[in-house]
Amino acid sequence: MGFQQVAQFLGGGDQRRDDALRRGGRLAGRSALPAGLYRAGGVRGGFPSPGGERRGHVPARLSRTDRQRPGGDPGIAVNRARRAADGPGRRRRRRILWRNVSRPGKPALAGVAALVLLAAGWMAADRWIATAPVPELGAPVSAVVTDRHGEMLRVFLAADDRWRLPVALGQVDPGYLEMLVAYEDRRFERHPGVDPLAMVRAALGNLAAGRVTSGGSTLTMQVARLLTGKPTREIPAKLAQIRLALALERRLSKAEILEIYLQRAPFGGNIEGVRAAALSYFGKEARRLSAAEAALLVALPQSPEARRPDRDPDAARAARARVLERAERAGGID
């Protein structure tokens, strides 16, 4: 009695049909196939159920070579039966689906896929920024002794042996702030922490010079470097700096970011912050500065040790002249 005859004879339930088919496989010299393999739907040649529904199909028959193999290989039988049950391969089904899409509909489908990928990338970038570790924003400041009129009498080193004084935007000359933003980060008020145009310009300049001459860092990126205290010339370190800058822009206002820079920027030796620098180099507060004094304080943090006016006056004057020249071209000074 053959496979189909056994199944039609039994005809009353999937379990009995599977048992009969497995028994038929053993009688024909083949290894038994797993139960339920014959119930794959949607393939031609299935057995009619008692209710008239098509519930499965006859598995692929083994080749003569496989039947003659001693003991038979159940893996070959299972794989061939599965291929017969699955019908066209997955790649073939994708090709068929793509061919069935109308020609005008293909660009629309590609546009939808691009939007989905863009949204997924945006969500991943947003999470990358939101989970950025932010270091401690505050820093120890020097203790200041004043008289009853508020005049400074004595200043002590901060806990980390730095001359670092607390400073707010209202305690700094507005001309210095304008010159700083014009020289360091012209789009400071508009960018989200990173300025792509400045980075592209810096990359082109570095390629033309054959060495790293500029990093294209914004003021926010410089604050990120000051907070971590790590160099940023390697690509992984630069990416970490960009990540922290974007995170800072989400948490702080532009004024708060600028105040961190004014307090932490290096000015040579153990002098940090524009207020401490003005007192150290000019003997006065940063509230009122001349254009030359403001230009020097803008130039010093870029290379504080090489441009210290007390050690290399020529380098300090050259750096100050470059800042004044750019400020004059931008219309910041008369």
C-alpha positions in Angstrom: 0.0 0.0 0.0 1.6 3.4 -1.0 1.8 6.6 0.8 -1.3 8.3 -0.6 -3.4 5.1 -0.3 -2.5 4.8 3.4 -3.3 8.4 4.0 -6.6 8.3 2.1 -7.5 5.1 3.8 -6.9 6.5 7.3 -8.1 10.0 6.3 -9.3 10.8 9.9 -6.9 13.2 11.5 -3.5 14.7 11.1 -1.8 12.6 13.7 -2.9 9.3 12.1 -1.9 10.5 8.7 1.6 11.4 9.9 2.0 8.1 11.6 1.0 6.3 8.4 3.4 8.4 6.3 6.2 7.7 8.7 5.5 4.0 8.6 5.3 4.1 4.9 8.7 5.8 4.8 10.2 3.0 6.9 8.6 0.4 4.6 10.1 2.0 1.6 13.6 1.9 3.1 13.7 5.5 4.2 14.3 7.0 7.6 11.3 8.4 9.5 10.6 12.2 9.0 9.5 14.4 11.9 5.8 14.7 12.7 4.0 17.8 11.4 6.4 18.1 8.4 3.5 17.2 6.0 1.2 19.9 7.3 2.9 22.8 5.6 0.1 24.8 3.9 0.0 26.7 0.6 1.7 24.0 -1.5 0.1 22.0 -4.3 -0.4 18.3 -4.0 -1.7 18.3 -0.4 -4.0 15.6 1.0 -7.7 16.4 1.1 -8.9 16.5 4.7 -12.2 15.0 5.7 -13.7 18.5 5.5 -12.4 19.1 2.0 -9.6 21.5 3.1 -6.0 21.1 1.8 -3.8 20.7 4.8 -0.4 19.6 3.5 1.5 18.0 0.7 3.4 14.8 -0.1 7.1 15.2 0.8 9.7 15.1 -1.9 10.7 11.5 -2.8 14.3 10.5 -2.2 16.5 9.9 -5.2 17.6 6.5 -6.2 21.1 7.2 -4.9 19.7 8.2 -1.5 17.5 5.1 -1.3 20.5 2.9 -2.0 22.7 4.5 0.6 23.1 2.1 3.6 20.8 3.1 6.5 19.6 6.2 4.6 20.4 9.8 5.7 17.5 11.4 7.6 19.1 14.9 7.2 18.9 14.7 3.4 15.3 13.6 3.5 14.3 16.4 5.9 16.1 19.1 4.0 14.7 18.1 0.7 11.2 17.8 2.1 11.6 21.3 3.6 12.8 22.8 0.3 9.7 21.3 -1.4 7.5 22.7 1.4 8.9 26.2 1.3 8.5 26.6 -2.4 10.6 29.4 -4.0 13.7 30.5 -2.1 13.7 33.6 0.0 15.8 35.5 -2.5 13.6 34.4 -5.4 10.5 35.6 -3.5 12.1 39.0 -3.0 12.9 39.3 -6.7 9.4 38.3 -7.6 8.0 40.9 -5.1 10.2 43.7 -6.5 9.2 42.8 -10.1 5.6 43.0 -9.2 5.9 46.5 -7.9 4.9 49.0 -10.6 7.6 51.1 -12.2 6.2 54.4 -10.8 5.9 52.8 -7.3 9.5 51.8 -7.0 10.9 55.3 -6.3 8.2 55.8 -3.7 9.1 52.5 -2.0 12.7 53.4 -2.0 11.9 56.8 -0.5 9.9 55.2 2.3 12.8 52.9 3.0 15.2 55.9 3.1 12.9 57.7 5.5 12.8 54.6 7.8 16.6 54.4 7.8 16.9 58.1 8.4 14.5 57.9 11.4 16.4 54.9 12.8 19.7 56.7 12.4 18.3 59.9 14.1 17.0 57.8 17.0 20.3 56.1 17.5 22.2 59.4 17.3 19.7 61.0 19.8 20.3 58.1 22.3 24.1 58.3 21.7 24.0 62.0 22.8 21.5 61.5 25.6 23.6 58.8 27.2 26.9 60.8 27.1 28.7 60.9 30.4 29.0 64.5 31.6 31.8 65.3 34.0 31.5 67.6 37.0 30.8 71.1 35.7 32.0 73.0 38.8 35.6 73.6 39.7 37.4 74.7 42.9 38.0 78.4 43.0 40.4 80.6 44.9 39.4 82.1 48.2 39.3 85.9 48.0 39.7 88.3 51.0 38.1 91.7 50.5 37.8 94.9 52.6 34.5 96.3 53.7 34.2 98.2 50.4 34.6 95.0 48.3 38.1 95.7 47.2 40.3 92.7 46.9 43.0 92.4 49.5 44.4 88.9 49.0 43.8 85.8 46.9 44.6 82.2 47.8 45.2 79.3 45.5 42.3 76.9 44.8 42.3 73.4 46.2 44.0 72.1 43.0 46.8 74.8 43.2 45.3 77.0 40.5 44.6 80.7 40.3 41.0 80.4 39.4 38.4 83.0 40.3 34.6 82.8 40.0 33.4 84.9 37.1 30.1 85.8 35.5 29.3 87.4 32.1 28.6 90.7 33.8 32.1 90.8 35.3 33.8 90.7 31.8 34.2 93.5 29.3 31.6 93.2 26.5 34.3 94.0 23.9 36.3 91.0 25.0 33.3 88.7 24.7 32.5 90.0 21.2 36.1 89.6 20.1 36.2 86.1 21.6 33.1 84.9 19.8 34.2 86.5 16.5 37.6 84.9 16.6 36.8 81.5 18.1 33.3 80.7 17.1 31.4 83.1 14.8 28.2 80.8 14.8 28.3 80.2 18.5 24.7 81.4 19.0 23.3 79.3 16.2 25.0 75.9 16.1 24.0 73.0 18.4 27.5 72.5 19.8 29.3 71.5 16.6 29.8 73.6 13.5 30.1 71.4 10.4 31.3 74.3 8.3 34.1 75.1 10.6 35.2 71.4 10.7 35.2 71.1 6.9 37.2 74.3 6.7 39.7 73.0 9.3 40.0 69.7 7.5 40.8 71.4 4.2 43.3 73.6 5.9 45.0 70.6 7.5 45.2 68.8 4.2 46.7 71.8 2.5 49.3 72.3 5.3 50.1 68.6 5.5 49.7 68.7 9.3 47.1 69.4 11.9 46.8 73.2 12.2 43.2 73.5 13.4 40.6 71.2 14.8 37.5 73.3 13.9 36.4 73.3 17.5 33.6 75.5 18.7 33.6 77.2 22.1 31.3 74.4 23.3 33.8 71.7 22.1 36.6 73.6 23.8 34.6 73.6 27.0 34.1 69.8 26.6 37.9 69.4 26.3 38.5 71.6 29.4 36.0 69.5 31.4 37.6 66.2 30.5 41.2 67.4 30.4 42.0 65.0 27.6 43.8 65.6 24.2 41.5 65.5 21.2 43.8 64.9 18.2 42.9 61.3 17.8 39.6 60.4 16.0 38.1 58.5 19.0 38.9 61.4 21.3 37.5 63.9 18.8 34.2 61.9 18.6 34.0 61.8 22.4 34.5 65.6 22.4 31.8 66.1 19.9 29.4 63.8 21.8 30.0 65.8 25.1 29.6 69.1 23.3 26.2 68.1 21.9 25.2 66.8 25.3 26.2 70.1 27.0 24.2 72.1 24.5 21.1 70.1 25.6 21.6 70.7 29.3 23.1 74.2 29.5 22.3 77.6 28.0 24.8 79.5 25.8 25.5 81.9 28.7 26.3 79.0 31.0 28.6 77.4 28.5 30.4 80.7 28.0 30.8 81.2 31.7 32.5 77.8 32.1 34.9 78.8 29.4 35.6 82.1 31.0 36.4 80.4 34.3 38.4 77.4 33.0 40.3 78.6 30.0 44.1 78.3 30.4 46.3 81.4 30.3 49.7 80.0 31.1 51.2 78.4 34.2 48.6 77.8 36.8 46.4 80.7 35.8 42.9 79.7 34.7 40.0 82.0 33.8 39.9 85.4 32.2 39.5 87.2 35.5 42.6 85.6 37.1 44.5 86.3 33.8 43.5 90.0 33.8 44.6 90.4 37.4 47.9 88.6 36.8 49.0 90.2 33.5 47.3 93.7 33.7 46.8 94.1 37.5 43.1 94.9 37.1 39.7 93.2 36.8 38.4 92.0 33.5 35.5 94.3 33.7 37.2 97.1 31.6 39.8 96.1 29.0 41.4 97.9 26.1 41.2 96.3 22.6 44.9 95.3 22.9 44.4 93.7 26.3 41.2 91.9 25.1 43.0 90.6 22.0 45.8 89.2 24.1 43.4 87.4 26.4 41.6 85.9 23.3 44.9 84.6 21.8 46.5 83.1 25.0 44.3 80.0 25.5 45.2 78.7 22.1 48.8 78.2 23.1 49.1 79.5 26.6 52.7 78.5 27.3 54.2 79.6 24.0 52.4 83.0 24.0 52.9 84.0 27.6 53.8 87.7 27.6 56.2 87.3 30.5 58.2 84.6 28.8 57.9 85.4 25.0 56.7 88.9 24.4 57.3 88.7 20.6 55.0 85.6 20.3 52.4 87.3 22.5 52.5 90.5 20.3 52.2 88.4 17.1 49.2 86.4 18.4 47.6 89.6 19.6 48.1 91.3 16.2 46.3 88.4 14.4 43.3 88.6 16.7 43.1 92.4 16.2 43.4 92.1 12.4 40.6 89.6 12.3 38.4 91.7 14.6 39.0 94.7 12.4 38.0 92.8 9.3 34.9 91.7 11.0 34.1 95.2 12.1 34.4 94.5 15.8 36.9 97.4 16.4 37.5 100.8 14.7 
